Amino acid sequence: MLELDALTQGKPVAIVGAGLVGAGWALVFARAGLTVRIYDSNPVISSASLPLIEQQIADLTAYGLLSEPGESILARLTVCQTLAQAVDGAAYVQESILERTDVKRALMLELDALAGPDLIIGSSTSGIPASAFASGLSISARVIIAHPVNPPYLVPVVEIVPSPETSPAVVEFTAALMEAVGQSVVHVRKEVAGFVLNRLQAVLLREAWALVEDGVASCEDIDKTVRDGLGWRWSFMGPFETIDLNAVGGVADYAQRLGPLYRSIADSRSHEREWSPELIKQIESQRREFLKHDDLESRRGWRDRALMAFSAQRRKADPR
Ligand SMILES: NC(=O)c1ccc[n+]([C@@H]2O[C@H](COP(=O)([O-])OP(=O)(O)OC[C@H]3O[C@@H](n4cnc5c(N)ncnc54)[C@H](O)[C@@H]3O)[C@@H](O)[C@H]2O)c1
């Protein structure tokens, strides 16, 4: 907490956009001890945010994942009626609005007019580089990407991606803030669409969709391959460590043995295909056999509780 106070100089953090990701961020910062102001342009979402976070706090408490009473965390959160109220005197803004360049640019123009000279702005964008929506403004040096995984209060990784205009001090501040609130920082050193996480996910998804289209396997069998196979190791080690341990002589030996196989797989996918409407329909219908549309929300709750149970186990085992 001392480190956080020094970083933020006791100032609050503002959450702009309180949908799935923004509400999760609010909990990350409040759980760490910061005062958090929430603003969403949709009043329905604004007023739903605190009850949602209250439920998430109750679940975290039940899994033994909080170090203080839930009411103390809740007391640090307030909902604001305007953007100006939310950002006034704040140290940091976490933007989590719609994933559209024009919408993010419009918000940056508003922030350019409102922001104090020290306000730092992190964007949750899943893959749009900051230079696409935050360049040429007085705030440009203070805008950076801080891309989380959903929900950020349960999955710790955050990708920090500066634009060419972002100042090194802002990179340093944002990384230190994220570490101090308990996130796991990945530095992405060049602007690239999708950053690292979604580029890795894209490769897996590209192959998964193609395997269904080619009739090689069903959605459920592909999910099973990750759920009961690849994902077991990936829950505590990355792909490079995985292959380093999968050949007697380590990664170079692995490359020697399996390099040609991976090369032939890559060659077989050299013609990129779109996810056609027919293929989307096929995959949607396979998924709906396992999960009705109306059950999506309750299944999200199931996922979050599974992540909490996993997190509690992980704390006990700490395999790193
Ligand atoms: N959902 C994910 O898995 C995920 C993961 C990582 C990052 N992200 C990114 O986080 C951001 C938010 O995604 P989400 O899934 O939470 O979307 P969402 O639709 O659930 O929430 C977006 C919210 O922003 C609000 N909003 C829109 N314009 C606004 C404005 N000008 N000012 C204030 N509020 C505004 C909307 O009312 C809505 O409540 C996107 O950039 C997305 O790409 C999403």
The ligand as an SDF file (V2000), in Angstrom:
LIG
                    3D

 44 48  0  0  0  0  0  0  0  0999 V2000
  -14.3490   -8.7350  -23.1420 N   0  0  0  0  0  0  0  0  0  0  0  0
  -13.0950   -9.1520  -23.1960 C   0  0  0  0  0  0  0  0  0  0  0  0
  -12.8130  -10.3610  -23.1430 O   0  0  0  0  0  0  0  0  0  0  0  0
  -11.9660   -8.1570  -23.2430 C   0  0  0  0  0  0  0  0  0  0  0  0
  -10.6820   -8.5500  -22.7950 C   0  0  0  0  0  0  0  0  0  0  0  0
   -9.6450   -7.5990  -22.8270 C   0  0  0  0  0  0  0  0  0  0  0  0
   -9.8730   -6.3200  -23.3100 C   0  0  0  0  0  0  0  0  0  0  0  0
  -11.1160   -5.9780  -23.7440 N   0  0  0  0  0  0  0  0  0  0  0  0
  -11.3150   -4.5970  -24.2300 C   0  0  0  0  0  0  0  0  0  0  0  0
  -11.9050   -3.8330  -23.1770 O   0  0  0  0  0  0  0  0  0  0  0  0
  -12.7440   -2.8180  -23.7480 C   0  0  0  0  0  0  0  0  0  0  0  0
  -14.1430   -2.9730  -23.1810 C   0  0  0  0  0  0  0  0  0  0  0  0
  -14.6350   -4.2510  -23.5270 O   0  0  0  0  0  0  0  0  0  0  0  0
  -15.8900   -4.9200  -22.7670 P   0  0  0  0  0  0  0  0  0  0  0  0
  -15.8960   -6.3520  -23.1710 O   0  0  0  0  0  0  0  0  0  0  0  0
  -15.8740   -4.5390  -21.3360 O   0  0  0  0  0  0  0  0  0  0  0  0
  -17.1100   -4.1680  -23.4990 O   0  0  0  0  0  0  0  0  0  0  0  0
  -18.5600   -3.8500  -22.9240 P   0  0  0  0  0  0  0  0  0  0  0  0
  -19.4100   -3.6190  -24.1120 O   0  0  0  0  0  0  0  0  0  0  0  0
  -18.9610   -4.8950  -21.9230 O   0  0  0  0  0  0  0  0  0  0  0  0
  -18.3410   -2.4720  -22.1250 O   0  0  0  0  0  0  0  0  0  0  0  0
  -18.0640   -1.2540  -22.7660 C   0  0  0  0  0  0  0  0  0  0  0  0
  -18.7230   -0.1540  -21.9550 C   0  0  0  0  0  0  0  0  0  0  0  0
  -18.2610    1.1130  -22.3960 O   0  0  0  0  0  0  0  0  0  0  0  0
  -19.3460    2.0280  -22.2710 C   0  0  0  0  0  0  0  0  0  0  0  0
  -19.0330    3.1880  -23.1070 N   0  0  0  0  0  0  0  0  0  0  0  0
  -19.0570    3.2740  -24.4560 C   0  0  0  0  0  0  0  0  0  0  0  0
  -18.6390    4.4960  -24.8560 N   0  0  0  0  0  0  0  0  0  0  0  0
  -18.3280    5.1800  -23.7140 C   0  0  0  0  0  0  0  0  0  0  0  0
  -17.8180    6.4860  -23.4610 C   0  0  0  0  0  0  0  0  0  0  0  0
  -17.5340    7.3320  -24.4540 N   0  0  0  0  0  0  0  0  0  0  0  0
  -17.6150    6.8540  -22.1840 N   0  0  0  0  0  0  0  0  0  0  0  0
  -17.9120    6.0030  -21.1480 C   0  0  0  0  0  0  0  0  0  0  0  0
  -18.3990    4.7650  -21.3440 N   0  0  0  0  0  0  0  0  0  0  0  0
  -18.5880    4.3530  -22.6070 C   0  0  0  0  0  0  0  0  0  0  0  0
  -20.5580    1.2370  -22.6970 C   0  0  0  0  0  0  0  0  0  0  0  0
  -21.7530    1.8000  -22.1940 O   0  0  0  0  0  0  0  0  0  0  0  0
  -20.2570   -0.1400  -22.0870 C   0  0  0  0  0  0  0  0  0  0  0  0
  -20.8470   -0.2990  -20.8020 O   0  0  0  0  0  0  0  0  0  0  0  0
  -12.6630   -2.9870  -25.2650 C   0  0  0  0  0  0  0  0  0  0  0  0
  -11.6880   -2.1500  -25.7850 O   0  0  0  0  0  0  0  0  0  0  0  0
  -12.2660   -4.4560  -25.3930 C   0  0  0  0  0  0  0  0  0  0  0  0
  -11.6380   -4.7470  -26.6230 O   0  0  0  0  0  0  0  0  0  0  0  0
  -12.1850   -6.8520  -23.7070 C   0  0  0  0  0  0  0  0  0  0  0  0
  1  2  1  0
  2  3  2  0
  2  4  1  0
  4  5  1  0
  4 44  2  0
  5  6  2  0
  6  7  1  0
  7  8  2  0
  8  9  1  0
  8 44  1  0
  9 10  1  0
  9 42  1  0
 10 11  1  0
 11 12  1  0
 11 40  1  0
 12 13  1  0
 13 14  1  0
 14 15  2  0
 14 16  1  0
 14 17  1  0
 17 18  1  0
 18 19  2  0
 18 20  1  0
 18 21  1  0
 21 22  1  0
 22 23  1  0
 23 24  1  0
 23 38  1  0
 24 25  1  0
 25 26  1  0
 25 36  1  0
 26 27  1  0
 26 35  1  0
 27 28  2  0
 28 29  1  0
 29 30  1  0
 29 35  2  0
 30 31  1  0
 30 32  2  0
 32 33  1  0
 33 34  2  0
 34 35  1  0
 36 37  1  0
 36 38  1  0
 38 39  1  0
 40 41  1  0
 40 42  1  0
 42 43  1  0
M  CHG  2   8   1  16  -1
M  END
$$$$
